[in-house]
Amino acid sequence: MTHPAPEITPQIVADHGFTPDEYDRVVASMGRVPNMLELGIFSVMWSEHCSYKSSRLHLAKLPTKAPWVICGPGENAGVIDIGDGDAAIFKMESHNHPSFIEPYQGAATGVGGILRDVFTMGARPVANMNALRFGEIDAPKMRHLIKGVVAGIGGYGNCVGVPTVGGETNFHKAYNGNIIVNAMTVGVARQDKIFYSAAAGIGNSVVYVGSKTGRDGIHGATMASAEFDDASEDKRPTVQVGDPFTEKLLIEACLELMASDAIVAIQDMGAAGLTSSSVEMASKGGVGLRLDLDKVPVRETRMTPYEMMLSESQERMLMVLKPGREAFAEAIFRKWELDFAVIGEVVEGGTLTLTFHGETVGEIPLAPLADAAPKYDRPWVPTPKRAPLADVPESADLGADLLALMACPDLASKRWIWEQYDHMVGADTVQRPGGDAAVVRVHGTKKALAITTDCTPRYCFADPVEGGRQAVAEAWRNLVAVGARPLAITDCMNFGAPTRPEIMGQFVGCIEGMAEACRALDFPVVSGNVSLFNETNGVGILPTPAVGGVGLIADYDRQMTLAFKAEGEAIWLVGAESGHLGQSLWLRECHGREDGPPPPVDLAAERAAGDAVAALIAAGTATAVHDVSGGGVLVALARMALAGNIGAVLDADALPDAAAAFGEGQGRYLVTLPADVSPDQPARRIGTTGGNRVAGVSIERLRAANEGALPAALTGAI
């Protein structure tokens, strides 16, 4: 080392997010006191956001393999076989903390980051999804946050030219201090043109491409690994700034270069920027890297090595090229008006060496930064079981309760949101937002991908194990309902502070339930993300293990929708009967109660009901299908009626009470069949399509309540 290390004070250590024990580990791994640059690099790589130090132990319990899984967790995104030499590549990630501080750019750069995770593996992005959780609409700043996040998602996705085809949005007071913004991207690639991130080839060039590096986003990963407090507004400079037009150029340039044989490895610069991309590429390849920071393209003057390595400026990639291919690659990126710079080389050994102005300014062993980063088995306690509902209320008027539910924030139409997204760009969207799952054609084929995002946090809070099972099961059910074969999931694990045993217990319980459901439904996890410390002044969010599911439809002409198609068809309820009202939206919205256990998830029954519905769709006998979830059977009927503009005439005593009408028992579907057809599996006929009412309420009133509620709430109108 040619630069003496400045004094590292306990305050500097704390400001970088280290505990005293962690700092001692840094010193031991270095064999000396680090300098500020090296301390900053350890800080971001050992943050929760990058190292998963509190979650890695438990994430290993999730099933990740199946015959159709090409690449599971560990790369930029998961990869599955969708036949004919094609692959689907997808992942979901969080941008919660940045979106709370600066909603437009926080959400926009969340979209940009997940797009890069997918196209860095060689896929052309074909669809964006999201999973959003907001607080009470009347809470301070909440309208500003909602409008900013939606505008950011639309602004970035619309400009980059990838359709945002669906998602989910819920509201609860637990998110007043921390909103949840999870973004998902799905792409399609040829299986023989998938790119990975492990650096290789001693002497090969390390190349920086894309936008220039600025000071935005410095310590963004560290900020995203800490809870908020009253000074959180001061963290606004750690939020990145996105440029979707540059991202579009970067997609096209990368895919053009990927059509050649020039690339050895490629990695996007996401959280922790140049630090994480270089460390991950080198550690996965078992090699070292030497980087000359004088060659990094910068857009601001007098940037220091610390700022260059920790910046999270957007629209940047790092790659290793084959010998002699530098000029060829540079010509492509210059054509697309992007920066291109050879900034280093692959070297022997396991060290990251950084030079600046001709001097070595950082020299760090790679193993402690990556595979040997801290891994904690944090103390945890199981969530106590909820007592069964006592004093179960009854409905005085099922129709009035239905109207109230259809207008509540969770069930109200999200048209105001998704109409701000271009969900048709690319001309491959074959099922628009509003159904059970989005459906996007695999361009030039009859195949289509079905995509959904799902989670019911109120269930996870009441019973994390059942809630984890239900999140996976509902994603599986939504894919089945549109005629897809469910193949795999990505997840985004959003929780409070893992240093609190009760929060860690929520995480462990949700993982247990998710793993059980994935195994029972042959629905492996191929990618994901963990976002912890989602709390403000010690008040955490509901446990929110969001699940993004992907399935395959062999022929999109055989897809299914939820809309009633004609009058006079029989409506069947497929699946086990259940009048479970614990944790139901009816109990919360109509009676102000959030008590009782959530509905149990019988995974064998879930599988049987789904297989039965899939058989009806495959046989061509089903005319409409919708899963039963929040709000129960009567809400599901109302959604089908609104989608088809046809009412439902219920059989006598079909839904005799609130439990039958609004209970949220799992593993159930509503299916319409021609009047002379009956399902082979256990099912109950509950009515007939026809007329213009559901439970005595006209379709016009239902539509006005459902579609008008969210816009009215966001403008403050009554």
N, C-alpha and C positions, 0 to 999 in steps of 0.2 A: 504493500500500500504506500502510495506517495503522499496521500493527504492524511494528516493526523485527525483522529476522530474527535469532534467537539464533545464537551461534557454532556452526557445524557442524564438529565435530572429526573427524579421520580415524577415530577409534574409532566415532563415531556413524555415519559413512559405511559402515564395515565391518559394523557391527551391522545395517544395513539391506540387506545383501547386495550392495552395489556394489563393483566393482573401482575403483581410482583412475581409470582411463580412462573408465569409465561415469559416474562422478561428474562428471568434467570435461565430458562430453557434456550432463549435466543442467544444469550452470551455463551452458554455451554456449547451450542451447536456451531457457533462461529469460532470458538476458541479465543475470543477477545470481545471487547466492547464494540458494538456496531457504530458506524457513523449515522448521520441523520437519514441519508438516502437508504441505507440498508435497513434501518429501523422502520422507515416508511414502507419498504417492500414487505418486510415481515408482517407489518401491521395489516396491510390489505390481504395478504395471502392467508393469514391466520384469523381473519374476521369470520364471523358466522356465515356471511354471505358467500365467501369463497371456499372456506375449509369444511363447512358442515360439521364443525367439531362437536356440537351437541347432538347431532342427528345421525351421523354416519353409522353408529353402532346399531341403531334401530332400523334404518333404511335397508340394511342388509337382509332383513327378514322378508322383504317383498319379493314375490316370484317375478323373475325377469326373463325367463326363457320359454320358448315354444318353437315348434318346427318352422313357423313363419317369421320368427324374429331373426333379423339379419344382424342388428347391432342394438344391444341394450344400453343401460345407463353407463356413463363414463365418457361418452363423446359429446359433441355439441348438441346432438339430438338423437332420438331413437329412429331405427330403420326397420320396416317390416316389408315382407314380400307380398305384393298384391297381384302376382301372376304375370305371365307373358314377358318376363324380364324387367318388369316395372317394380319400383319400390316407393313406398310412402315414407316420408321423413317428417317428424313432428316433435314439438316440445311446447311446454307452457312454462312461463316464468313470471315472477312478481316484479312490480315496480311500485310498491306500496308507499314507502317512505318518501321518495321523490314526488309522487303524485299528491301527497298531502301537503307538501311544502309549496310546490308549484304545479298545479294540476294539469295545465295544458302540456308543458314540456315533459313533465313526469310521465304522463300517459303516452305522449307521442314517442318519446325515446324508449319506452317499454316495448312499443310496437316495432320500432326500428331494431332494437336489440334482438328480439325473438326472430325477426326476419333473417338477421345475419346468422343466427345459430343454425337455421335451416339451409340457407343457400351456401353457407361455407362448406356443407357436405356434398354439394353438387346438385342440389334440388332446385328446381324453379318453384318458388312459392305460389300456391294456387288458392289459399284461403287463410284468412285471419279469423280468430274467435277471441272472445274475452269473457272473463268472469269478474263481475264488479260487485262490491259490497259497500254500501253507504250507510251513514247514520240516519237519524230522524231528519226528515226534510226541513223541519223548522229549526233544527239545531244551528248554532252559530257557524257561519261560513259554508253550510252544507249545500245550499243551492249553488254557490260559487264553485264548490268542488265538483258537484255533479256536472254542471254545464262545462267546466273546464276540462274534466276528464273525457267526456263524450266528444267535445270539440277536438281534443288532442288525438284521440284514437282515429276519428274521422279525418282530421287534417293530414295526419301522416299516411294512413292507409290509402286514402283516396288519391293523394298525390303520387305515391309510389306505384300505384296501379295494381294492388292486390286486393281482391274483394274481402270485405268484412262480412261474413255470411251468417253470423249468429253469436249467441252467448247467453249469459244470464245476469240479472241484476236484482239484488235483494237489498232490503233496508232493515236496520235494527239499531237501537240506541247504543249497543256495544261498539259500534263503529263510529260514534260521534268524534272520537279523538284519533282514530286511525282508520282510514278507509283502505279497502283492498282493491288493487288493480292488477289483475292477472291477465297476461296476453298469451295467446297461443297461435302458432303458425303451422300449417301443413304444406308440404311441398312434394313434388313428384320427381323422381330421377330414374335413370336406367341403372340396373343393378351393377353393371360393369363400369359405371362412372360415378362411384361413390368415393368421396374424399375424406381422409382422416387427418388427425392433428399431430401424430407422432413424428417429430423431426428425425431425420436420418441423413447419412452421407457426410462424413467428415470433409470439411472444406466447402460444402455447398453454401450458396448465398442465402442469407436471411433478408427478406424483402418486405418493406412497408408500402402499403398501397391505400388509396382512398383520400380522405380529407386530411388537412393539416392538424397538428396537435395544438390545442389551446389550454387555457387554465380552467376550463369548465369541468366540473365533475371530480375535481381532486378530492380524494378521500370519500367518494360516494359509497364505496363498498363498506367502509367503516361506519359511515353514517347510517347505512341500512342495517347495521348489526347492533344498533343501540336503540333504547326506547326514547320516546320524545319527552320533553319537558317544556316549561314555559319559555325557554330560549330557542325552541326549534325553528322559529322563523329566521334565526341567524344562520341557519344551515342552507339557505337558498342558494349560495354559490356552489354547493356540492351537487346541484341538479344539472344534468347535462342539457345541452341544446341540440335539437335534431334538425336535419335538413333532408327531407324525403326525396328531393330531386337529386341530390348527390347519391343517396342510397339506391335510387333507380339506376343511375349510371354504374354504381358499384356492382349491382346484381348482374347487369348485362356484361360488364367487363370480366367479372369473375367467371361467369358461365362460358364466355367466349374462350378464355384461357383454359378452362376445364375441358373444353372439347379437344385440346391438344394433349401432349404427353409431358408438359413442362413442370407440373406441380408434384413435389414430393409430399408436402404437408401444408395444411392451411388451417388457420384459426382466426376467429373474429376477435377484435379488441372490445370486450364487454366490460363487466365489472373489473376494476383495477387495471383496465387498459393494457398498455404495453407490458406491464409487469405480469399480469395473469397469462396473457397470450404467450409470452416468451417462456415463462416458467412451465406452463402446462405442456407446450410443445416439446421442450427439452426433457422434462421428466418422463413423459410418456415414451419418448424415444431412447431414453437411457444415454443421452449425450449432454454435452455442455454447449453453451452459446456465448459468443463474444459480440457485444453490440457497441457500436461507435455512436454515441448520442449526438455528436456534432452533425450527423447525417440525417437525423430525424426531421422531417418537414414540420416547421412550426409556423404559427400564424401570429405569435406575439413575441415581442422583443425580450431579450435577456431572460429567457426561460431557463430554469435550473434543471439539472438532472433529476432532482426530486420531483419537480413539477412534470417533467416529460414522462417519467416512469409511472406516475400515479394519476395523470390526467385520464378522464373518461370521456374525452371528446368522441363524438359519434362518427359513424360511417368510415371506420378504419379496419384494415385486415393485416395480418402478418402471415407470410408464407415462406416456405423453403422451396427453392427451385433446383431443378437438375442442372448440372454444369453446362455452361454455354448457352443457356436459355434465357438469360437476363435481357438481352436486347429484344428478343422476340416478345417477351412478356411486357417490357416497357412500352413497346410500340402500341400494344393493345390498350394499355391504361392511358397513355397519352392521347390516343384517339378518342377515348371517352372523357377526356379533359380531367383526369384524376392524377393525383401525385403518385409517383413511383420512386422509390429510393432503396438501394442496397445499403442496409444499415449494419450488417454483421455477417457472421459465418458460423456454421456448425463446427464445434471443436470436440476433441476427446475429453473424457472426464465428466464429472458431474457438477460443474460450476457455472454460474452465471457471472460473467465478467463484463463490467461496464466501464467504458472510457469516455473522457470528455476533455477537449482541449489538449489531447495528447497524454493525459494522465489517467491512471486507473482510479476511478471514483467509487467503485463498488465491486466486491468480490464475495459471492455468497454461494455456499454449497446448496445444491438444488433439493436434495432429499428432505431436509427439514422444512422447506417451503411447501412441499407437496405431500407425498405419501406419508412422511413422518411428522406432519403437522399434528397439533394436539387433537386427541379424540377422547371425549369425556363420556363416562357412564354416570350421568347426573342423577342425583336422588329423585325419586318420583313416588307418588302415591296414587292409587287408583281412585277414580271418581266415584263417590258413593252412589249406590243405586237409588233411583227415585221411587218413592212410595206410589202405589197405584192411585189413580184419580179418586178423590173423595167428593161426594156431593156433585155428581155429574149433572150439569145443567141440561135443560131440554130446549128445543127450538119452538118458539111460539109461532113462527112463520118461516118455513123453509125458503120460500121465494124471497122474502125480505133479507134473510141471511145470505142467500146466494148473491143478491145484488150488492150487499155490503162487501162480501169477499171479492167479487169481481172488480171492485173499485179500490181495494186496499193496495198499498204500494207494492207488495210482493207479487200480487196476482194481476195487477193492472197491466194493460197492454204496454209494451215497451216500444211501440211504433215511433214515439217521439225520439227515441234513442236511435233505433236502427235505420230510420229514414235519413239520418245525418251521415250514414255510411254508404259508400258506393258498393252495394252487394252484388252488382251484376257485371262489373268490369272484368274483361277476359272472356265473357260470354259463355262460361262453363258452369255457372250456378244454375242448377236445375230444381232446387227447392229453397225458397227464400226464407228469411227469418220468420219466426212465428210458429214453426212446427216443432215436432219432437227433436229433430236433428236437422242440421243443414246438409244438403246433398250437392256435391260438386263433381262434375264429369271429369274423368281422366281424359285429357284432350286427345281427340282423334280416335277414341275407342267407345265402346258401349258401357264400359265400366264407370262406376262412380264411387266416390268416397263419402261416407256419412260421418259427420263430425258433431260432437256435443260437448258441453261443459256442464258439470253437475256437482252439487253439494248441498246439504241441508244443515247449516251450522247449528240451528236450534236442537236438532237431534244429537249432534256431536257434543254439545255442551251438556245435555242431559245424560248421555251415555256414549262416551267416545267409541267404544267397540261397536255398538249397533250403528252409530252414526257413520263410522268408517265403512262398515259393510254396506250401508244404504247408499253412500256416495258412489261406490263402484257399481252397485246393483242398478241404480237409477240410470247411470250412463249406459250400461249394458242394455237396459230396457228401452231407452230412447233410440238406440241404434236398431234394435230389433223392430221397433214400431214403424220405422221407415223402410223396412225390408232388407236391412243390411245384416251381414254376418260380423258380429263384433270381433275385433282382432287384438287390440292392445290399447293401453292407456298411457298418458303422461299425467303427472300430478304436480300440484303447487301447494305445499304444506304451509299454511299461514297460521301462526300461533303467537301467543304472548311470550313472556320472558321464560326461557328454559331454566333459569336459576331458581324459579319457584317450583317446588315439587308438585304442586297441584297442576301447573301448566305442563310440566314434563309428563305428568300422568296422562293428561289429555292427548299429548303427542303419541305416547306409547300405545294408548288404547286405540286411537284411530289407526295407527299402523297395523295393529293386530287385526282389527276388523277388516281393513282394506286387504291385507294379505289373505285372509280367509276367503273373501269374496273373489279375489283374483284367481285363486286356485280353483274354487268351485265352478267358476264361470269360464275357465280357460281364457283369461283376460289379463295377460301379463303387463307389468310396468316396464316401459322401455326408455323413459326419460323423466326428468322432473326437476323440481326446485324447492328449496326450503327458505321460508321467510319467517324469522323469529323476532322477538322483541317488538311485536306490534302492540304497543301499549303506550299510554301517556299518563305520567304521574302515577304509575302503579296500577292503572285500570286497563285491562287487556281486552282484546277482541274476543268474540266467540271462536272456538277452534274451528278452522275453516280449511279442511283438506280438499281443495278443489280438484276435481278429476276431469281430464279431457280425454274423451274416448273417440276412437277411429274404427270404422267398420267398412266393409266392402260390399257394394251392390254389383252383382255380375252383369246386370242389364238394367240401366236406369229407367227403361220403359216399364219395368216391373216394380218400381219404387212405390211406396205407400205414403199417403198423407192422412191427416186427421179430419179433413172436411167431410161432412155428410155429403153423399153424392146424389141421392135421390130420395123421394118420399116413399114410404111403405116398406122400407128395409128394416129387418130385425136388429135390435141393439142387444148385444150379449156382453155380460161381464165375465171375463176369463180370469181365473185365479181364485185363491182361497178367500172366502168371505171374511171380512174383518170390519169391526166397528170401532177401531182404535182412535180415541180422541186425545190421548195424552200428547202434549207438544204440538197439537194441530193448529193450523191457522184459524180455524173456526173458533177454537177455545180462546185464542189470543185476540182476534179481531172483534169477535162478537161478545166476549165476556171478560176481556182484559186479564186473562190468566195465562201464565206460562209454566204450567206444572204438569206433573205426571211423567212417566217414562215415555220415550219415543216408541214408535211401532217396532216390534221385533222383525228381523229379516231372516226368514227361513230360506236359506240358499238353495236347498233342493227343490222347494216349491217355486222359487224364483226361476230356476233353470227349466222346470217342467212347464210353467206358464209361458215363458219366452219361446221355448221350442214349439209349443202348440200354436202360438200366434205366428211364428215363422212358417210353420207348415201351411197354415191357412193362406198366408200371403203367397207362398210359393205355388200353391195349388190354384191361385187366381180367384179364390172364392171371396176373400175379404175385400170389402170396398172402402173401408176407412178403419184406421187403427189409431188409438191414442192411449198412452200409459196413464194410469191413475197415480197422482202424486199429491202435491200440496193442494189442499182444499177438497180432496176426496172425489167421489164419483160425480156429484152434481156439478162441481166446477169443471171436471173433465168433459161432461156432457155439454155444458155451456160453451166451452171452447170449440168443440166439434160443430155445434150449431152455428156459432158465429162464423167459423171458417167456411161453412157451406151455405150459410144463410137459409138454413132449414131447421125447424124446431124439432122437439122430441116429445112424444106422447108416452108417458110412463105407464107401465102396467099397474094395476091396483096393488098397493102394498109393496111395490118394488123398492122404494126407499122410504120406509115408514117413519123414520125418526132421524135425529141429527147424527147419530152414530153411523147409520147406514149411508146417509147422504154426504156427510163431511168427514167421516173417519179416514185416516190416512194409512190404512193397512197396505203393506207392500206386496209386490209381485202380482199386480193386477193390471188388466188392460180392458178398454172398451173396444169392441169390434163390431162393425156392421156387416151383415151378410144378407143375401137375398132371402126373402121370406120363407122359401122352401128348403133352405140349407141350415143344418145344425152342426156345430163344432163337435169333433170326436172327443175332445178332452172335457173334463168337468167345467161347466160354465152355466150361467143362469141368464135367461132372457129377461130383460128389465123393461123393454119398451119397443117403440117403433118410431122411425123417423117420420116427420111430417108436421104440418102446421107452422106457426111462427112464435111458439112459446116454449120455455123450459121452466118447469115447476111453477107455472102460472105467470111467469114474467116474460114480456114480449122481447123478441130479439132486438128490437130497436132500443128498448130501455137498457138491456144488457150491454149493447154495443156502446151506447152513450156513456154509461157508467165506466165501462172497461177502458175505452179509448180516451175518454176525457179526463180521467182522474190524474194521471201523471203530469200532463201539461198544466192543468189547473193548479196542482200543488207546487209546481216549480215557478209559477208566476205569482204565487201567493193568493190566488183567487180561491173563493170558497166553493 
